[in-house]
Amino acid sequence: MSHTILIIDDEKDIRTALTGILEDEGYQVVSAESGVEGIDCARQELPDLVLLDIWMPGMDGLETLETLKKQFPQVTVIMISGHGTIETAVRATKLGAFDFIEKPLSLEKVLISVANALQLQELKVENAELKRSTSADYELVGESSQITAVREQVRLVAPTSAPVLLNGENGSGKELIACSIHCNSPRRERPFITIHCSAIPEELIESELFGHEKGTFIGATAHKKGRFDQADGGTLFLDEIGELPFGTQIKILRYIQDRSFERVGGIRRIPADIRIIAATSRTLDQDMVSGKFSSDLYYQLSTITFHAPSLRERLEDIGPLVLHFVAQFFRREGGEAKAFMPEALDKLRNYTWPGNLRELKNVVERILIVAPGRVISADDIPDLSGDTSSGAASLPALEGALSRSALRDAREEFEREFIIHKLEENDWNISRTAELIELERSNLHRKIKSYGIDVRR
């Protein structure tokens, strides 16, 4: 990408020298000899960077800088001056200048400053795009009355810090709702930390949550901070909170009550500002009766409750959800996007989706990988009435073209890539991956071994 640089300086020799060296580096260069002319030029050219002299007749550099920043807040400005003072440099910085270079100019220093300024600008753009794509990944997609009601509830609840309890089937999007609450809250710039309570062994869960002190147990060779430390100022999402041991539930209850916690093996209470969002697919009121879940914790969490609707409750959202998963897939993987024909979407709507959003996403990704054309027809949709958890569903569109052996190889290659992709999504945590793809941990270990997948990362 060729960047455009605007030089504003009343000295012709300076403009000529800077133009020459910048053009030699591959930049597009335009110049102006006054502040007024420079602002007009900026309107026409929309430069990526401005090199601006401070001392100019008429509108000086600081006034020009202030005007540029008001009209073009995203533009990066480097100030140059032959009579710079600390006071002038401080004022220029406060007005938004990126750097301050004194005359006589070191052309090498100019090039370094320009390169750094443009690199920072690109990082800001990438960061904004990353935030946009991340928020899009956690968007509550659909127009059904059920998901519309959830979005309205998120709008009302997000500005508060009250604990939230999410109920719903596995794969119904409880984490999406939790992230949406966080992203629409005043805590949006702070961490959103997730812990899958059922994926961590009982003897390690408190260390993961609260951290531990050195020497607390065998292997504790150093102090360790836990998820509560990481989530300070932000949101902690406890997925499947009903799986926590009763003693751990009581420690979370105490945190909610006095906003502080103790590390395992510690005696000091550590204050923290965390919003707790918990989720469960269990019936916690029954667990309270049986003594498996703390009634006090339940009443604290259930101040605000959400129901994550199952996919079969909102089949009209299949179309927009498929579009969302397709865009998400090709944004991540690259390549040419594919489109689902109406009859293909109708076939997807005629299924009950016991695995909910998670199952739909997996099926869509499988189809995008395996289907040969750019248009997905009903023939490309696998037989969803069979076992889809292993990725070995029938592929009618390919059976006429592939031999039985070739089809088996294609399925195995897809399954290998699918497992690697899911492991990467879950930071190579085998227990969490097994839970999310609804596969026994031992079976996942066996597949990892048979496919020669290296999990030592």
Sequence and secondary structure as in RCSB ss.txt:
>XXXX:A:sequence
MSHTILIIDDEKDIRTALTGILEDEGYQVVSAESGVEGIDCARQELPDLVLLDIWMPGMDGLETLETLKKQFPQV
TVIMISGHGTIETAVRATKLGAFDFIEKPLSLEKVLISVANALQLQELKVENAELKRSTSADYELVGESSQITAV
REQVRLVAPTSAPVLLNGENGSGKELIACSIHCNSPRRERPFITIHCSAIPEELIESELFGHEKGTFIGATAHKK
GRFDQADGGTLFLDEIGELPFGTQIKILRYIQDRSFERVGGIRRIPADIRIIAATSRTLDQDMVSGKFSSDLYYQ
LSTITFHAPSLRERLEDIGPLVLHFVAQFFRREGGEAKAFMPEALDKLRNYTWPGNLRELKNVVERILIVAPGRV
ISADDIPDLSGDTSSGAASLPALEGALSRSALRDAREEFEREFIIHKLEENDWNISRTAELIELERSNLHRKIKS
YGIDVRR
>XXXX:A:secstr
   EEEEE S HHHHHHHHHHHHHTT EEEEESSHHHHHHHHHHH  SEEEEES  SSS HHHHHHHHHHH TT 
EEEEEESS  HHHHHHHHHTT SEEEESS  HHHHHHHHHHHHHHHHHHHHHHHHHHHHHHHT     SHHHHHH
HHHHHHHTTS   EEEEE TTSSHHHHHHHHHHTSTTTTS EEEEEGGGS TTTHHHHHH B TTSSTT  S B 
 HHHHTTTSEEEEETGGGS HHHHHHHHHHHHHSEE  BT  S EE   EEEEEESS HHHHHHHTSS HHHHHH
HTTEEEEE  GGGGGGGHHHHHHHHHHHHHHHH S   EE HHHHHHHHTS  TTHHHHHHHHHHHHHHH  SSE
E GGGS  TTS  TTS    HHHHTTS HHHHHHHHHHHHHHHHHHHHHHTTT HHHHHHHTT  HHHHHHHHHH
TT     
